[in-house]
Amino acid sequence: MTRSPDIPFNDLPPLPPADFELEPKVVLKATIEARTALATLAQAGQFLPNANVLIQALPLLEAQASSEIENIVTTADELFKRADLGGGDHATKEALRYRGALLAGVDSIRRRPLTAETAAMICSQLQGREMTVRAVPGTRIANPATRETVYAPPEGVGLIREKLSDWERFVHAEDDLDPLVRMALAHYQFEAIHPFHDGNGRTGRVINILMLIEARLLDDPILYLSRAIIARKNDYYRLLRAVTAEGAWIEWVLYMLEVVRESATSTTRKIDSIRTCQDDIAERARAATIGGRDAQFLAVLFEQPYSRISTVVERCGVSRQTASSWLHALVDAGLLNDVKIGRERLFVNHEFLDVLTRPE
């Protein structure tokens, strides 16, 4: 019997699916490929001279892409520009909150296991206000083009909390299920529970990264996952619905494994491009100014594409005059662009920005 999409899915069953083989050969093969790509990514990250390049820059790109899935569109240029300055338009603020929520989530799971409370904290940071479990009935998920209802999540605070508790137990279950398969199943379940009034999609995508870190498949939040989902956005929503309507678990798991494999591979390529860019600019900076021999100065130039005189002063322990001299020498050499935003003067590492924002 087909479920009506207008009826709340109050009988959403707990995980894992009963009497269902979740890891047939095709899934095992895809899991091995995804894990190999993740291991290659982790190794590539270790060879960067400054790990902060990844920890600062890649979460911003993930923030931009995850927000774009929800049709919250900002540019990477504006996002990097506003990362320290604040302000910007609504979409930029939303994406910056995503980066903050992701890093807060990573900090949280370093201290305690991932829980439903972690999810509420992440969602609150994303939304910029305290988010609690949905209390008002009537939530419906609609096709954005036709406005036709495609899904009605469970209703009732007590029931939603119960299903979140089941979800939490599954996330930490001690069984032989591969962590990548567990992440895929848990992501569907979280989206199906739809525990909050808003922000569930982005909260669920933050949780994906946190689960990989908890499983020690990643050390830091450097996986640029949401871009691959954007490339198959229609499949993402279609396959989520297919699990609900048809129990199409294998198709969903294979989709998520391919997203992980593709994302890890493209992020590894991006890291290789960043290393090449760093080496090239470091050599040219040394020829342009004595500051180019200062390791901290070079680190500042690559932690994000926009640098400020005050940052160089603080990090390098030099006077404002010296910091300004170093930065302007790189402007004269064509390595940086000098831009003014309000009262702030920013120095743009335009070659690094190009590496970060171009598709790999």
C-alpha positions, -999 to 999 in steps of 0.1 A, spaced: 0 0 0 14 34 -10 17 60 17 0 93 12 25 122 12 0 143 32 -1 119 61 26 125 88 51 96 88 46 88 125 53 52 120 88 59 105 107 27 116 140 29 135 173 20 119 186 -3 107 160 -14 82 146 -48 92 153 -79 71 173 -60 46 209 -67 33 225 -33 35 260 -43 23 257 -65 -9 287 -68 -31 279 -36 -51 278 -16 -18 310 -32 -5 328 -23 -37 316 13 -36 325 15 1 361 4 -6 364 31 -33 350 58 -11 372 49 18 403 48 -4 395 83 -17 391 95 19 424 80 30 441 97 0 425 130 10 436 127 46 472 120 35 472 149 11 461 173 38 491 162 60 516 174 33 504 210 33 528 233 51 500 250 70 469 229 79 450 261 87 447 266 49 422 238 48 405 243 82 398 280 74 391 279 37 374 246 28 346 249 54 337 282 38 334 266 4 313 238 20 292 265 37 286 282 3 277 249 -14 254 236 14 236 268 15 232 268 -23 214 234 -20 187 253 -1 187 281 -28 206 305 -4 231 318 -30 262 339 -23 295 341 -41 327 326 -28 344 360 -33 319 377 -10 320 349 15 358 350 19 357 388 19 332 389 48 347 360 68 364 383 92 347 416 84 312 404 91 282 421 74 272 413 39 239 403 25 215 377 39 228 348 19 264 356 29 254 358 66 236 324 63 267 308 47 290 322 74 268 308 101 271 274 84 309 276 87 305 286 124 281 257 130 304 232 114 334 243 134 313 244 166 301 209 159 337 197 154 347 213 187 317 196 204 325 160 192 361 164 203 347 166 238 316 144 238 298 120 213 274 133 187 239 135 200 205 150 193 216 179 215 245 184 192 221 186 163 200 212 181 231 233 188 242 231 152 207 241 139 206 270 164 239 283 151 227 279 115 195 298 121 210 324 145 184 317 172 176 288 195 160 259 177 140 232 195 120 202 183 90 211 162 59 215 184 34 229 159 18 203 136 12 207 99 48 207 85 48 196 49 77 192 24 67 204 -11 81 203 -45 95 238 -50 83 240 -86 48 226 -83 41 233 -46 28 197 -44 33 180 -11 59 152 -14 64 144 23 49 149 58 74 142 87 64 128 120 44 151 144 43 156 181 72 166 204 73 134 223 73 112 192 100 133 175 122 131 205 117 93 206 127 90 170 158 112 176 167 89 205 165 59 182 186 78 156 212 86 182 214 49 193 219 39 157 247 65 151 266 49 180 256 13 176 284 -13 181 280 -35 151 299 -44 119 282 -18 96 307 3 77 308 39 90 301 53 55 270 32 52 259 42 87 264 78 77 242 74 46 214 57 66 216 82 94 214 111 70 182 97 55 167 91 89 175 126 102 160 142 72 129 120 75 124 129 111 128 166 101 131 175 138 133 213 135 110 239 119 139 250 96 175 242 88 172 204 88 190 199 55 221 220 64 221 205 99 221 170 84 250 178 61 271 192 90 263 159 109 276 139 79 311 155 83 309 150 121 302 113 117 332 109 95 354 126 120 340 105 149 347 74 128 383 86 123 379 87 85 387 124 87 408 144 112 394 178 103 363 191 84 381 193 51 357 173 29 340 196 4 309 173 3 280 196 -7 293 205 -41 289 169 -53 253 169 -40 246 201 -59 257 184 -91 231 157 -85 206 178 -65 176 163 -82 188 128 -75 194 137 -39 158 146 -33 144 119 -56 164 92 -38 154 104 -3 118 102 -14 124 67 -29 136 54 4 103 66 21 81 54 -7 98 22 -18 124 13 7 151 20 -20 180 18 5 206 4 -18 202 31 -44 204 58 -17 235 43 -1 252 40 -34 244 76 -42 259 88 -9 290 66 -13 296 81 -47 292 117 -33 319 109 -7 342 93 -33 338 121 -58 341 148 -31 372 133 -16 389 130 -50 381 165 -61 392 179 -27 425 160 -30 430 177 -64 422 211 -48 448 204 -21 474 196 -48 465 228 -66 468 248 -33 503 233 -27 515 242 -62 501 278 -57 517 281 -23 551 270 -36 550 293 -66 539 324 -46 564 318 -18 592 318 -43 580 350 -60 573 367 -26 609 360 -14 621 378 -45 598 408 -40 603 416 -3 622 405 28 588 396 43 586 368 18 611 349 39 589 351 70 570 318 75 542 335 94 537 361 67 533 334 41 509 315 63 487 346 67 485 349 29 471 314 26 448 310 55 423 328 35 425 349 3 420 383 20 446 396 44 448 428 65 477 448 78 466 443 114 467 405 109 503 406 97 512 429 126 497 405 151 510 372 136 545 383 125 553 406 155 563 435 132 553 472 131 523 484 111 547 502 88 567 470 81 535 450 76 522 476 52 555 476 33 555 438 29 520 437 16 524 467 -8 556 451 -22 535 421 -31 509 443 -47 536 460 -68 549 425 -78 514 416 -90 509 389 -63 482 407 -44 454 431 -52 447 460 -29 410 467 -23 391 489 1 358 479 17 344 507 39 372 517 62 390 484 58 419 478 33 422 442 22 449 425 3 436 398 -20 457 368 -29 439 365 -62 457 334 -75 449 315 -43 412 327 -46 411 314 -81 424 280 -70 399 278 -42 369 287 -63 375 269 -96 361 234 -101 385 206 -98 
